[in-house]
């Protein structure tokens, strides 16, 4: 008798990465791609002068998060990236929480990345090509002050 998969555990297969949701503050936005969800602890190297080992030890140092890049299609009269970017002034910017959720087949969050105090550092408009056959894509790069990950 063949196994139809109905009795399989939900932990057998990893989650696909193509079904996700992005919230800027409380507004849901649609994106084609999100990348840069990384965090690292920078190593501190130390060696005592009287150490018999001719090498350093490594300790965890300051945590560092990379910028997050998001790409979406260009739509008529949609200037949300530019409107947010225009709020940048000397040492002031509208900082908002950004939440990226990986969704299950029912549309419920399974893994959630939250960016604290996010703000735009770079916007890249679409490239234009007279013989192109692609959708116009714009990109925003977002800096933030911390990344937390939770499982829903």
C-alpha positions in Angstrom: 0.0 0.0 0.0 1.4 3.4 -1.0 1.8 6.2 1.5 -0.3 9.2 0.6 1.5 11.5 3.0 -1.5 12.2 5.2 0.1 10.8 8.3 3.5 12.6 7.9 4.8 14.8 10.6 5.0 18.6 10.1 8.7 18.4 10.9 9.6 16.1 8.0 10.0 18.8 5.4 11.7 22.2 5.7 9.5 25.3 5.0 9.6 26.8 1.5 10.9 30.4 1.4 8.5 31.8 -1.2 5.5 32.6 1.0 6.3 35.6 3.3 4.8 38.9 4.5 6.5 42.2 5.4 5.0 44.8 7.7 6.4 48.3 8.0 5.1 49.5 11.3 1.5 48.2 10.9 1.2 48.5 7.1 1.6 45.3 5.1 3.7 45.6 2.0 4.3 43.2 -0.8 7.9 42.4 -1.8 9.5 40.0 -4.4 12.6 39.4 -2.4 14.1 40.0 1.1 17.8 39.4 1.9 20.3 40.3 4.6 18.7 38.8 7.6 22.0 38.1 9.3 23.6 38.9 12.7 27.1 38.2 13.9 29.2 38.5 17.0 32.5 40.1 16.2 35.4 38.2 17.8 37.8 39.9 20.2 41.3 38.4 20.1 43.4 38.5 23.3 46.7 37.1 24.4 48.5 37.5 27.8 52.1 38.4 27.5 53.2 35.5 29.7 51.0 32.9 27.9 52.9 29.7 27.0 50.6 29.4 24.0 51.9 31.3 21.0 48.3 32.1 19.9 45.4 34.3 20.9 42.1 33.4 22.5 38.9 34.5 20.9 36.0 36.0 22.9 32.6 37.2 21.6 32.5 40.9 21.2 30.0 43.5 19.8 27.0 42.1 17.9 26.6 43.4 14.4 23.6 43.2 12.0 23.9 43.7 8.3 21.5 45.9 6.3 18.4 44.3 5.0 17.6 44.6 1.3 14.0 44.4 -0.1 12.9 44.3 -3.7 9.5 44.9 -5.2 7.8 45.7 -8.4 7.2 49.3 -9.4 3.5 50.3 -9.4 1.9 53.5 -10.7 1.7 56.2 -7.9 3.5 54.0 -5.3 6.1 56.2 -3.7 6.4 54.7 -0.3 10.2 54.1 -0.5 10.8 57.7 -1.6 8.3 59.2 0.9 10.1 57.4 3.8 13.6 58.4 2.4 12.5 62.1 2.1 12.0 62.2 5.9 15.8 61.9 6.5 17.2 65.2 7.9 20.3 65.9 10.0 20.3 63.2 12.7 16.6 62.7 12.4 14.7 60.0 10.6 11.4 58.2 11.1 12.5 54.9 12.6 9.9 52.1 12.5 9.8 48.4 13.4 9.8 46.1 10.3 8.5 42.6 10.7 9.2 39.8 8.1 7.2 36.7 8.6 7.7 33.3 6.9 4.2 31.9 6.4 2.8 28.4 6.4 0.3 27.0 3.8 -2.5 28.6 5.9 -1.0 32.0 5.8 0.0 31.9 9.5 3.5 33.1 10.6 5.9 30.3 11.4 9.2 32.3 11.8 9.3 36.0 12.4 12.2 38.4 12.0 11.8 41.8 13.6 14.0 44.8 12.8 14.3 47.4 15.5 14.4 51.1 14.7 14.7 50.5 10.9 15.3 53.3 8.5 16.2 53.6 4.8 19.8 54.0 3.8 19.6 53.5 0.0 17.0 53.3 -2.7 17.8 51.9 -6.1 15.3 52.6 -8.9 14.7 50.2 -11.7 17.0 49.9 -14.6 15.5 50.8 -18.0 16.0 48.7 -21.1 14.3 49.3 -24.5 14.3 45.7 -25.5 13.8 44.3 -21.9 11.0 41.8 -21.1 11.0 42.1 -17.3 9.0 43.8 -14.6 10.4 47.1 -13.3 11.9 46.4 -9.8 13.0 48.9 -7.2 15.2 48.1 -4.2 15.4 49.6 -0.7 18.3 49.0 1.7 17.3 49.3 5.4 19.6 49.8 8.4 18.4 48.8 11.8 19.5 48.6 15.4 18.9 44.9 16.1 17.3 41.7 14.7 15.2 39.4 16.8 13.9 36.0 15.6 10.8 34.3 17.1 8.9 31.2 16.2 5.2 31.6 16.0 
